Amino acid sequence: MRTAAARPGQDDARAETLVASYERAGYARVAPTVLQPAEPFLDLSGEDIRKRMFLTTDPQGRELCLRPDLTIPVSRDYLASPRAGRPQGYCYLGQVFRHRAHEPSEFLQAGIESFGRPDIAAADAEMLALGLDATAHYGLNVPDIRIGDVGLFAALIAALDLAPAWKRRLIKDFNHKQSLAQDLERLTIGPAHARREYQGVLAALAGPDPKGARALVTDLISIAGITTVGGRTVGEIADRFLEQAALSAQTSLPRETRALIERFLTVAGDPDEAAAELRTIARDGKLKLDAALDLFESRTGFLAARGIDVRRIRFSTAFGRGLDYYTGFVFELHDPRGHATGQLVAGGRYDGLLTRLGSATPIPAVGFAVWIERLAAQIGAS
């Protein structure tokens, strides 16, 4: 990974001082290239980023983009570096590019990405603490702190009696609340309302031989002369078809199970209050959530040890960040006075991203971004 030899064109001494403090804390400063391959962002980011990207193509027809965030570029550079697979932290300060209706499409972000640390709860707490240092650096000492935990929802779904395809679908829905509500309704109604003429085929394809089913569907698509649809390859079309087959073959979700999911998604409060309520839900539903809740409570302990008043933290089980690669702890810091539109600092854990970018083994990862222009506007705000 190349280090940052040149500073951003915009001279922001305060931002430079902030990033210098991250370097002193042990995070190596880096500067990923502005022009990035578009595919990782299209595949791995949330819809909000995908629809705001600046896209182009090179003479070979490869799709490129101006980086819409820095998490994926820093992750890609880390995987290409000699440090890949080992603990390493990076910081940065650079421009990112997104279509935005009422704000500039080119804006400055600072941030940290931390890879390979096995002490998950402590690393999560460190990210939030460093994020709070950023707001304090700009004179906002008591921001609103909002946190969530995608891992808790994933643990809940994993503990339920659902087909694997439905578990994957509901977890993917977490950041898209309308889709989640629609899929819960669809699953509650069950296959009785599905088109009966397809049920035999769908049930067969959802059977115990997934490789054989994929080969069959791929052959049928190829025999039909189909090569691509909407940019998807034959293999991707087959995978999508088989996912739909598995979803259609699932028996209906008992209404009490749906009610349990909906009850889970209403939990909110400070982390200690929420943990107590979640343990009650787990006990009532006979769900094995101990490991996820132990991690949650351990993180709260590390936050308190860093001097953060956990009673000020607003936790919600339904809180997500709209980015598909998050897998655990997520957080945002906001201006309690309402002077800034949107988050000032935001981030979270994305343990699954590195394998999706090509790592042969899973690598823990967590980080955050700082919206420099929004924070700079806080100086002198009353």
N, C-alpha and C positions, 0 to 999 in steps of 0.2 A: 504494500500500500504506500503511495507516495504521500509525503508530508506536505503541509501547506507552506510553500515558499512565498507565494504572493497573497496579499490581503485583499478582501473584497474591494471593489471600486468605490463603494460608499464608505466615506471616512466616518466611522462611528466609534469614537474613543471609548464611550461607556460600554458598548458591546464588546470591544476588544478587551477591556478590563475584566468583564464577566468571563469571557472564554479563557483569559489568562489564569483566572482563579481555578477553572476546571483543569487546566494544564498542571497547576501546582498541586491539585488533588490527585494527580496521577493519570489523567486522561490525555493520551497523545493526540495532538491536533492534526487533522487531516483535511483534504480538500478534494472530494470526488469530482470527476469531470461533469460539466453542466449537461452535455449531450449524452443521453443514456439510451440503451435499448428499451423500446416501449413495452415489450412483452411482459416483463415481470410486473410492471405497474398495472397493465391491463388485466393480468391474471390474478394478482394478489392483493391489490388495493380495493377499497370500497368504491361503490358507485359514485359517491360524491367527488372523489378524486378523478376517477376514470373519465367522467363527463366534462372535466375542466382542464384536461391535459392539452398541451401544445404538441401536435404530432407532425412529423415529416418523414421522408424516406430518403435513403442514400441511393447512389447510382445502381447499386446491386438490388434495389427493391426492398431492403431491410427497413422495417419501421422503427423510427427513433423518436425521442421526445426530449423536450427540455425538462429537467428533473422537477417533478411536482412535489417531492419531499426528499429528505436526505437519509431516511432510515434504510431504504432499499439500496441506494448507491453505496453507503458505508458498509452495509452487510455484504454486498458483492465484492467490494475491495478487500474486506477482511477475509473472505473465503479464498481470495486469490493471493493472499499474503502468507509468509512463512509462519505467522501466528495462528493460522486457521486451526480450530479445534482446541486451542488453549485459551485460558482467561486473558482478556485484553479489553481495555476501555478506550474509547475515542471521543474527542469533542470536535466541534466544527462551528464555523460561522460563514454563511454563504447565502446566495440568492436561490430562491425556489420560484417556480412559475406555474400559476394556475389562473384560469379564467375566473374572475370574481366580479360580481355585478356592481358593487359600490366601493370597492377597494382596488388599489393597483394590482395588476396581474403579476408583477415582479416584486417580490418582497424578501426581506432579510430574515433568516432564521439562525439561531444558535441552538446547540443541543449536545446531547451525550448519547452514545450507544455503548452498552456494556455486554460483552459476549463471554460465555464459558464459565461464569461464576456458578458454583454448585449451591451456594448459600442463598437460596431463592428469596426467602422472606427478608433477609438483611439487605440484599441487593435492591429489592422493591422499595424498601424504606429509604435507602440512600438516594434513589432517584427522586422520590417526593421531596426529601430534605433539600437536595440540590436545586430542585425546581422552585422551592420556597426561597432559597437564596437568591434566585434570579429576580423574583418579584421584589424582594427586599432591596436588591441592588438598584432598583428603579424607584424606590421610595414607597412601595406598597407592602407594608409589613404584615397585614392581616387580610389576605385574599380569601375568597370563598374556596373551600377545598371540596371537590366532588370526586368520589371514588366508586369503583365497581369492581367486579371480578368475574370475568368470562369463565374462568375455571370452575367456579361454584355452579354455574348453570350447566356446564358440560358434565360435572360430576352428578348433578341431579338427573340429567337425561340418561347418563350411563347406567344409573341405578334402576331405571325403569325397564319394564318388560316390553321392549320395542324392537322391531327389526333393525339391523345395523344401518340400512339405508335411511330409515326414518330418523334414527339417532343423528346421523351425519346431517340430514336435512334440517332438523330443528336447531342443532348447534350453529349451522351456517345462517339460520334465520335470526339469530340473536340480535345482530346489528340492524335488522330490517323488521321493525315491529309489526308493520302491516302484513308482511309475508308470514311472520310467526303466527299471528292471529288467524290468517287464512288457512295455514297448514294445520293448526290445531282444530279448526272447524272441519276441515276435510278429513282429518284422521278420526275425529269423533263420530262423524257420519259413517265412515267406513266404506268398504267396497260395495255395499248393497246397491248404491246408486250409480256405480260405474257401469260402463257399457258391457253387457254380459257376453257379447260375441267375442270379446277380446280376453276374457278371463282365463280360459284354458291356456292360451299361448303365454299370457303374462305370468301365470302361476308356474308354467314349465320353465320359463326363462329365469325365474327367481329361485329355482331349485338348488340342489347341493353342488352343482358343477359350474361355477361361475366362468372358468376358463373355456369350457366347452360352449357355454351359452354365448360368450363374447365371440368366439371363433365362428359360430353359426350365424350370428347377426352380421358380423363383418363380411362373411361370404355372401349373404343374401343382399347386402347393400352393394357389394362389388358386382354381383351378377346383374343387379338392376342398372348398372352403369353409373352409379353415383360416386363421385370422387370427393367433392367438397360441398358443404352447404353453409353459407354465411361465414366462410373462413374456417369452419371445422373440418378436420380430416375424417376419413372413414372410421378410424379407430375412436375418435372423439364422439362421432355420431352414435356409434355402437355403445359406448360407455353411457351416454346420455339416455339412450333407449332402455338399456338394462337397469339404470337407476329408476326410471319411471316404472318399469316392470316390477322392481322390488317394492316400490312405494305402493303400487296398486295391489300387490299381493298381501300387504299387511292387514291383519284383522283390525277391527275398529278399536279405538282407544276408549276404555271405560271412562264415563263422565267423572267419576271420582278421581281418576288419574289426571284428567285435564284440570279439574278443580285444584289438585295439588300443585300442578305447574303454575297455575294462575295465582294461587296463594303465595307460592315462592316468589313470584315476580312483584309482589306488592311490598315485600320487606324493605324497610327504609329506616334510617336513624343514624346515630353514631355507631362506630364499629362494634363496640361492646354490646349495645342494645340489639343490634342486628344479629350478632353471633348467638346470643341467647335465644332469639326467636327462631333462627335457622335450626338450632339443635332441637327445639321443640317440634318443628316441622319434620325433621328427620326421624325423630322418635315416633311421632304420630303416624308417619307414612312407612315406618320400618325400612328406612333408606340408609344405605351405607355411605354416609357423607363425612365420616370422621376425619379422613386424611385431608380433604379439602378444607374442612373447618379448622383443623389443627393448624394448617398453613396460614389461613386467614387470621387466626388469633395470634400466631407467632409474629406475623407482619405487624399487627397492631402493637405488640409488645416492643418491637424494634422501633416503630414510629415514636412511641412514648419515650423510649430510651434516648432518642435524638432530640428530646425536648419539645416535640410537637404535641399540642393539646388535642388528644383524639376526640374530645367532646365537641370540638369545632368542625370535625370532619362530617360531611354529609354523604353517607353511604346509601346506595340503592342497588338491589339485585338486578334491576332492569337497566341500570346505567351501562351504556356502551359508547364506543367512540366512532362507529361507522366505518372502521377499517377492518377488512376481513382477516388480516393476519394476526390480530391480537388473540391471545390464548389464555390470559390470566388477569392479573391486576391491571387496572386502567385508572387514570386520574386526569383531572383538569383543574386548573386554577383560574378563577374569574375575579373581575373587579366587583366588589360588593356594592359600589356606588353606582354602577351601571354606566360608567363613562366609556367603557370599551365594549365593542360588539364582538362577541365570540371569546374563545378561551385565550388566555395570556400565555400559559404554559400547559402542555398536555403530553401524555405519553402512556407507556404501559409495557406489559410483558408480551413477547411474541416468540415463544419457544419453537413454534412450528415453522417459522419463516426460513431458517437456514437450510433445512432439508428440502424445502420447496424451491430453494435457489440452487440446489445441487449438492449440498453436503451429504456425505455417505452416512453420517451419524447425527443424531439430534444434538443441538447445541443450545443451551439456555441463553436467552437474550432479553434485555430490557433497556428502555431508554426514554427520552423525551425531547420535545422541541420547544423552543422559546420564540414567540412572535415579537421580534425586536421593535417594529414600528408601533405596535399596540402598547407595549410596555413603555416606550419612549414618550408616548402621549400621556402617560400617567404623571410624568414629572410636572409638578406645579398644578395638577388638577385638584380642584377643591371638592 
